[in-house]
Amino acid sequence: MDTTEDSCCHVEVEETDSDAKEYLKFALVFLGILGATWLVYSLFEGDGFEDLMRIFMGLFMLTFAAFKLIGYRLFIDGFQTYDLIAKRYKAYAMAFPFIELGLGLLFILDLLPTLRNVGVIGVMGIGALGVYKSVFIDKNNIRCACLGGVINLPLSTVSLVENTLMVLMAAIMLTL
């Protein structure tokens, strides 16, 4: 059951049975991104692992940006509870979905590979640090803002894995 810690946006959470439904929704979104990745890769005759990663990263970022924009206000409020930059600068929280959207488009359109990969390493790396600090050091039990409140998951290892996966994939792409 959710309990509000303050009147703004920080929500303490306990695991509930409805979390299983939310994880299922998340899994379906992730499977949808994988399926769309394979479809786009096949239709446009992708050439190798780098194209497959690039398409996946682009679709992942576009999808997550869309969720953030759908729940824009909830995203901003929630993101400020754990992101290291957004805690200090609300403008960063407000801009983040658009940054993610832009990076996703750069991946899909295969433009500015060095800039987009360095951008992902910076943005998602800082995000991973914020999630790690909030979950493992501060022991906060809050909801993840990454899906704009459309899918209501606790901030957890899943969030950390998502950010870290994007960082690793971008780093691999820089070396290819």
C-alpha positions in Angstrom: 0.0 0.0 0.0 1.3 3.5 -0.9 1.8 6.1 1.8 2.6 9.7 1.0 5.7 11.0 2.8 5.1 14.7 1.8 2.5 16.6 -0.1 4.6 17.1 -3.3 5.8 14.0 -4.9 7.9 11.7 -2.8 5.9 8.5 -2.2 7.1 5.8 0.1 6.0 2.4 -1.2 5.7 -1.2 0.0 5.6 -4.1 -2.4 2.0 -5.1 -3.3 0.2 -7.7 -5.4 -0.5 -5.0 -7.9 3.3 -4.7 -8.4 3.2 -8.0 -10.2 0.7 -6.5 -12.7 3.0 -3.5 -13.2 6.0 -5.7 -13.8 4.0 -7.7 -16.3 3.1 -4.4 -18.1 6.8 -3.5 -18.1 7.8 -6.9 -19.5 5.3 -6.5 -22.3 6.6 -3.0 -23.1 10.2 -4.5 -23.1 9.1 -7.4 -25.3 7.3 -4.9 -27.6 10.6 -2.9 -28.0 12.5 -6.2 -28.8 9.9 -7.2 -31.4 9.9 -3.8 -33.0 13.7 -3.8 -33.0 13.7 -7.1 -34.9 11.0 -5.8 -37.3 12.8 -2.6 -38.1 16.2 -4.4 -38.4 14.7 -6.9 -40.8 12.7 -4.4 -42.9 15.6 -2.1 -43.3 18.1 -4.9 -43.8 20.2 -4.1 -40.8 23.8 -5.0 -41.1 25.2 -6.7 -37.9 25.1 -6.3 -34.2 25.9 -2.6 -34.2 22.7 -1.8 -36.2 20.7 -4.1 -34.0 21.9 -2.3 -30.8 21.4 1.1 -32.4 17.8 0.3 -33.4 17.1 -1.2 -29.9 18.5 1.8 -28.1 16.6 4.2 -30.3 13.3 2.5 -29.9 13.9 2.0 -26.2 14.7 5.7 -25.7 11.7 6.9 -27.9 9.3 4.6 -26.0 10.5 5.7 -22.6 10.5 9.4 -23.6 6.9 8.9 -24.8 5.9 7.5 -21.4 7.6 10.4 -19.7 5.8 12.9 -21.9 2.4 11.2 -21.3 2.9 11.5 -17.5 5.0 14.6 -17.8 4.1 16.3 -14.5 4.4 13.0 -12.6 7.7 12.3 -14.2 9.2 15.7 -13.3 8.1 15.4 -9.6 9.2 11.8 -9.3 12.5 12.2 -11.1 13.5 15.0 -8.8 13.3 12.6 -5.8 16.3 10.5 -7.0 18.2 11.9 -10.0 21.4 13.6 -8.9 21.0 16.6 -11.3 17.2 16.9 -11.2 17.3 17.2 -7.4 19.2 20.5 -7.8 17.8 21.7 -11.2 14.1 21.3 -12.0 14.9 22.5 -15.5 16.9 19.3 -16.1 13.9 17.2 -15.0 11.7 19.2 -17.3 14.1 18.8 -20.2 15.0 15.1 -19.7 12.2 13.6 -21.7 13.1 15.8 -24.6 16.8 14.9 -24.2 15.9 11.2 -24.3 13.6 11.8 -27.3 16.4 13.6 -29.2 18.9 10.8 -28.4 16.4 8.2 -29.5 15.9 10.0 -32.8 19.7 10.2 -33.3 19.9 6.4 -32.9 17.0 5.7 -35.2 18.2 8.1 -37.9 21.8 6.9 -37.4 23.1 10.5 -36.9 26.0 11.9 -34.9 27.2 8.5 -33.5 29.9 9.9 -31.2 27.7 12.6 -29.8 24.7 10.4 -29.2 26.8 7.6 -27.5 28.7 10.1 -25.3 25.4 11.7 -24.5 23.8 8.4 -23.4 26.9 7.5 -21.3 26.6 10.9 -19.6 22.8 11.1 -19.1 22.2 7.4 -18.3 25.4 7.1 -16.3 24.4 9.9 -14.0 20.9 8.4 -13.9 22.3 5.0 -12.8 24.3 6.7 -10.1 21.2 8.5 -8.8 19.2 5.2 -8.8 22.0 3.3 -7.1 22.3 6.0 -4.4 18.6 6.2 -3.8 18.0 2.5 -3.7 21.1 1.0 -2.1 22.7 3.8 -0.1 19.7 5.9 1.0 17.4 2.9 1.1 14.5 4.9 -0.3 11.3 3.1 -1.3 10.0 5.4 -4.0 8.3 4.9 -7.3 10.3 5.0 -10.5 9.5 8.0 -12.7 11.0 6.4 -15.8 7.6 5.5 -17.2 5.9 8.7 -16.3 3.5 7.0 -13.9 1.8 5.0 -16.7 3.5 1.9 -15.3 3.8 2.2 -11.6 7.0 0.4 -10.5 9.2 0.8 -7.4 12.6 2.4 -8.1 14.7 -0.8 -8.0 17.4 -2.9 -9.5 15.3 -2.9 -12.8 15.9 0.9 -13.1 19.6 0.4 -12.4 19.9 -2.3 -15.0 18.1 -0.3 -17.6 20.4 2.7 -17.2 23.5 0.6 -17.0 22.5 -1.4 -20.1 22.2 1.8 -22.1 25.6 3.0 -20.8 27.2 -0.3 -21.7 25.7 -0.5 -25.2 26.7 3.1 -25.9 30.3 2.4 -24.7 30.4 -0.7 -26.9 29.2 1.3 -29.9 31.9 3.9 -29.3 34.5 1.1 -29.6 33.1 -0.5 -32.8 
